[in-house]
Amino acid sequence: MGATLPSLDRARFVERLRACAPEVLTAATEEALWAHYQELRRWNERLSLVGPGTANEVIERHYGEALAALPLLDGATSLLDIGSGAGFPGLVLAAARPALAVTLVEARERKWAFLVAACRRARLSCNCLNARVSAALEMPSVEVVTWRAVRLPPAAVAALAAISKRMLLWSGADEPVPPAGWHSARRVSLAGSTTRRIVEWMASPKGRADQ
């Protein structure tokens, strides 16, 4: 059994959401994320989408840390989120950037089913894929790849590098090494921690054949 998430009314949810967002959120974004939270509460006891360790701070640790990536999107029009699970960060970013074409990739079927239900309830047009990332990745090119709370083998990272221009990863103290031909660029520190941060990887000037 998973943790029971806090029973918040909409006003309290939005108040906490606004407090941890790096920018003013639209009413439509707040409504979409509120709808997602209601679906998350409904599914969490069965699937443990959010663990007991962060259940009481789900807004700040999960919604807030996803929204922290907004300044790094730089007008991107397409995003591929790997290991989407509960929808952090991909679904949250889709709600905050409605013009962004977002694909959510989740290997576990039950969690993929949650994502489909959550997107429907939040009225988001994300493409939800029940798939596992591998070196034999067959996906169209995207501008940005994101992943959080998932470990990817080097071969999978290299495959993602081949179809993207930038990658954003949520890292702890042990920051991974970028793939060959890529480098670390900007970093965003996450509130409430001295070690957690979002790291941006970009292709080095000579790291891509099209440059």
C-alpha positions in Angstrom: 0.0 0.0 0.0 1.2 3.5 -0.8 1.0 6.6 1.3 -2.2 8.7 1.7 -1.5 12.1 0.3 -2.7 15.2 2.3 -6.4 16.1 1.9 -6.1 19.7 0.6 -8.9 21.9 -0.6 -8.3 23.7 -3.9 -7.4 27.0 -2.2 -4.7 25.6 0.0 -3.3 23.5 -2.9 -3.0 26.6 -5.1 -1.6 28.7 -2.2 1.3 26.2 -1.7 1.8 25.8 -5.4 2.2 29.5 -6.0 4.6 29.7 -3.1 7.1 27.3 -4.8 6.6 28.3 -8.4 9.4 30.3 -10.1 6.8 32.4 -12.1 3.2 33.4 -11.9 1.0 30.5 -13.0 -2.1 31.0 -15.1 -5.5 30.0 -13.9 -5.6 27.2 -16.5 -2.2 25.8 -15.2 -3.4 25.9 -11.6 -6.7 24.1 -12.6 -4.8 21.4 -14.5 -2.4 20.7 -11.7 -5.3 20.6 -9.2 -7.0 18.0 -11.4 -3.7 16.1 -11.5 -3.4 16.2 -7.7 -6.9 14.8 -7.2 -6.1 11.9 -9.5 -2.8 11.4 -7.8 -4.4 11.1 -4.4 -6.9 8.6 -5.9 -4.2 6.3 -7.3 -1.4 6.7 -4.8 -2.5 4.3 -2.2 -2.5 1.5 -4.8 0.6 2.4 -6.8 2.8 4.3 -4.4 3.5 7.0 -7.0 4.7 9.3 -4.2 6.5 7.6 -1.3 5.7 8.1 2.4 8.9 10.1 2.9 7.7 13.0 0.8 3.9 12.6 1.0 3.4 15.6 3.4 5.5 17.9 1.3 4.3 16.6 -2.1 3.6 20.2 -3.4 7.0 21.5 -2.6 9.1 18.4 -3.3 7.4 17.2 -6.4 5.3 20.0 -8.0 7.8 22.7 -6.9 10.9 20.8 -8.1 9.2 20.1 -11.5 8.2 23.8 -11.9 11.8 24.8 -11.1 12.8 23.8 -14.6 10.6 26.4 -16.3 13.4 29.0 -16.6 15.5 26.4 -18.5 12.9 25.6 -21.2 13.8 28.7 -23.2 10.9 28.6 -25.6 11.3 25.0 -26.4 8.4 23.5 -28.4 8.9 19.8 -27.8 9.8 17.7 -24.7 10.3 14.0 -24.0 10.1 13.0 -20.3 11.6 9.7 -19.4 10.3 7.6 -16.5 7.3 9.9 -16.0 5.8 7.8 -13.2 3.5 10.2 -11.2 3.9 13.0 -13.8 6.9 14.8 -12.4 8.3 16.7 -14.1 6.7 16.0 -17.6 3.0 16.4 -16.9 3.6 19.4 -14.6 5.7 21.2 -17.3 3.0 20.4 -19.9 0.4 22.1 -17.7 2.6 25.2 -17.3 3.6 25.3 -21.0 0.4 24.4 -22.9 2.1 25.1 -26.3 4.8 22.5 -25.5 4.4 19.2 -27.3 5.1 16.7 -24.4 5.6 13.0 -24.6 5.6 11.0 -21.3 7.4 7.7 -21.4 6.7 5.1 -18.6 7.8 1.5 -18.7 5.5 0.2 -16.0 2.0 -0.4 -17.3 0.0 0.5 -14.2 1.9 3.8 -13.9 1.4 4.5 -17.6 -2.3 3.9 -17.0 -2.3 6.5 -14.3 -0.6 9.0 -16.6 -3.3 8.5 -19.2 -6.0 9.0 -16.6 -4.3 12.1 -15.1 -3.8 13.7 -18.5 -7.4 13.1 -19.4 -8.6 14.6 -16.1 -6.3 17.6 -16.4 -7.3 18.1 -20.1 -3.7 17.9 -21.3 -2.8 16.6 -24.7 0.4 14.7 -23.7 1.4 11.7 -25.7 1.7 8.9 -23.1 3.9 5.9 -24.2 4.2 2.6 -22.3 7.8 1.9 -23.4 11.3 1.3 -22.0 14.2 3.5 -23.1 17.0 1.5 -24.7 19.9 2.0 -27.0 17.6 1.0 -29.9 15.5 4.1 -29.2 13.1 4.8 -32.1 11.5 8.2 -31.4 11.4 11.5 -33.4 13.8 14.2 -32.5 12.9 16.6 -29.7 14.3 19.8 -28.3 14.5 18.8 -24.7 14.7 15.5 -22.8 14.0 15.4 -19.0 14.3 12.8 -16.4 13.9 12.8 -12.6 14.2 10.0 -10.0 15.3 7.4 -12.6 18.7 5.9 -13.4 19.6 5.5 -17.1 22.4 3.3 -18.4 25.0 5.1 -20.6 23.7 3.4 -23.8 20.2 4.9 -23.1 21.6 8.3 -22.4 23.6 8.2 -25.7 20.5 7.2 -27.5 18.6 10.2 -26.1 21.5 12.5 -26.9 21.2 11.4 -30.6 17.6 12.7 -30.8 17.7 15.8 -28.7 19.4 19.2 -28.4 19.3 19.6 -24.6 18.7 17.4 -21.5 17.5 18.4 -18.1 18.1 16.0 -15.2 17.3 16.2 -11.5 20.5 15.4 -9.7 21.8 14.9 -6.2 25.3 15.4 -4.8 26.7 12.8 -7.3 26.1 14.5 -10.6 26.3 12.2 -13.6 28.8 12.7 -16.4 27.4 14.1 -19.7 27.6 11.7 -22.7 30.4 12.1 -25.2 30.2 15.4 -27.1 28.0 17.0 -24.5 28.8 19.4 -21.6 27.1 20.7 -18.4 25.7 24.2 -18.8 23.2 25.8 -16.4 22.2 24.6 -13.0 19.2 25.4 -10.8 19.3 24.7 -7.1 16.2 23.2 -5.6 14.6 24.8 -2.6 15.2 23.1 0.8 18.3 21.3 -0.2 22.0 22.0 -0.5 22.6 19.1 -2.9 19.6 18.6 -5.1 19.6 20.6 -8.4 18.5 20.5 -12.0 21.4 20.2 -14.4 21.3 21.2 -18.0 23.3 19.2 -20.6 23.9 20.6 -24.0 25.7 19.3 -27.1 29.2 20.8 -27.3 29.8 22.9 -30.5 31.6 20.0 -32.2 29.6 17.3 -30.5 26.8 17.1 -33.1 27.0 16.4 -36.8 24.5 19.1 -37.7 26.7 21.9 -36.2 
